[in-house]
Amino acid sequence: MQRFQDCSGKSTYYRYDERHHLVAVTDALNNTTTLERKPDGEVLRINHPDGTSETFTYNELGQVLTHTDGKGQTTQLLRNGRGLPKWRQDAKGQTITYEYDKAIRLVALTNENDATYRFAYDDADRLIEEKRIDNLTRRFSYNLGG
């Protein structure tokens, strides 16, 4: 799509590079956001009309490792051997950790306040139980249709 016209007749324009990656968006007020990319298409920087920018770094699998926002605050992600998030830490040092079972299902999420959510699944990989930090346990059941 190179142009989107909303119901009021105002248009937003999209520009792409030779590899069909989005490189610029110009809104109806003529504000342009640009995206700087690596040759493989990964976004390195987003430049906003207000002069701020966001930057990204990636691992060898092309997954985001760091994101620095327009205020210079960086969020980091550590990934496990399968590329799944192991923990996420924001600019304030607050960390969220993730735990997975052998079937690569999320079984625990510990938030920045050290409170843990737990999840259980059936043999069909469907969520059957969620234990929340407020001591509420939710159980799920499924009929033959799923």
C-alpha positions in Angstrom: 0.0 0.0 0.0 1.4 3.4 -1.0 -1.4 5.5 0.2 -4.3 5.2 2.6 -7.2 7.6 2.5 -9.3 7.9 5.6 -13.1 8.6 5.6 -12.4 12.4 5.8 -10.4 12.3 2.6 -7.0 12.8 4.3 -4.2 10.6 3.1 -1.2 8.8 4.7 1.6 7.9 2.3 3.9 4.9 2.6 7.3 4.6 0.9 9.3 1.3 0.4 12.8 0.4 -0.6 13.7 -1.9 -3.5 13.2 -4.9 -1.2 9.7 -3.8 -0.4 10.6 -2.8 3.2 8.7 0.2 4.6 11.1 3.1 4.9 8.9 6.2 5.4 5.4 7.1 6.5 4.0 10.6 5.9 0.8 11.4 7.7 -2.1 13.7 6.7 -0.4 16.6 8.4 2.8 16.1 6.4 4.8 14.7 9.3 7.2 12.0 8.2 8.6 9.1 10.1 11.5 7.3 8.6 12.9 3.8 9.2 16.6 3.0 8.7 17.1 -0.7 8.0 19.9 -3.3 7.7 20.1 -5.0 4.3 18.2 -8.0 5.7 15.3 -5.6 6.6 15.8 -5.3 10.4 14.9 -1.9 11.6 18.0 -0.2 13.1 16.4 3.2 13.8 13.0 4.9 13.6 13.2 8.7 13.2 10.1 10.5 14.4 8.9 13.9 13.1 9.5 15.5 16.5 13.3 14.8 16.2 13.3 11.8 18.5 14.4 8.4 17.4 14.3 4.8 18.5 17.1 2.3 18.0 17.2 -1.5 18.0 19.8 -4.3 18.2 19.3 -7.9 17.3 20.7 -11.3 17.9 21.9 -13.7 15.1 18.3 -15.0 14.8 17.0 -11.5 14.0 15.2 -11.1 17.4 15.3 -7.8 19.2 17.8 -7.7 22.1 17.6 -4.0 22.9 15.2 -1.1 22.2 16.1 2.4 23.0 13.1 4.8 22.9 13.0 8.5 22.0 13.9 9.5 25.6 17.1 7.4 25.5 15.6 4.7 27.8 16.8 1.2 26.9 14.9 -2.0 27.4 17.0 -5.2 27.1 15.9 -8.8 26.4 17.9 -11.9 27.3 16.9 -14.9 25.3 17.4 -18.6 25.9 18.9 -21.1 23.5 15.6 -21.4 21.6 15.3 -17.7 21.2 12.5 -17.2 23.7 12.7 -14.3 26.2 14.3 -15.3 29.4 14.1 -11.9 31.0 13.3 -8.3 30.1 14.7 -5.3 31.9 13.6 -1.8 31.4 15.6 1.5 31.8 14.7 1.6 35.5 16.2 -1.8 36.1 12.9 -3.5 36.6 13.0 -7.1 35.4 10.4 -9.5 34.2 11.5 -13.2 34.0 9.9 -16.0 31.9 10.1 -19.7 32.5 9.1 -22.4 30.0 8.5 -26.2 30.2 10.1 -28.8 27.9 7.3 -28.3 25.4 8.3 -24.6 25.2 5.1 -23.4 26.9 5.2 -20.4 29.3 4.8 -21.8 32.8 5.8 -18.8 34.9 6.1 -15.1 34.6 7.6 -13.1 37.4 7.0 -9.4 37.3 9.1 -6.5 38.4 7.6 -6.7 41.9 8.8 -10.3 42.3 5.2 -11.7 42.0 4.8 -14.8 39.9 2.0 -15.9 37.6 1.9 -19.6 36.9 0.3 -21.5 34.0 -0.6 -25.1 33.3 -1.5 -26.9 30.1 -3.2 -30.1 29.0 -1.8 -32.7 26.6 -3.2 -30.7 23.7 -1.2 -27.6 24.7 -4.3 -25.8 25.9 -4.2 -23.5 28.9 -6.0 -25.2 31.8 -4.9 -23.2 34.8 -3.7 -19.8 35.6 -2.5 -18.9 39.1 -2.4 -15.1 39.5 -0.5 -13.0 41.9 -3.7 -12.0 43.7 -4.1 -15.7 44.8 -6.9 -16.2 42.3 -6.7 -19.4 40.3 -8.6 -19.6 37.1 -9.3 -23.0 35.5 -10.2 -23.6 31.9 -12.0 -26.5 30.3 -12.7 -27.3 26.7 -15.4 -29.2 24.9 -14.8 -31.5 21.9 -14.8 -28.5 19.6 -11.9 -27.0 21.4 
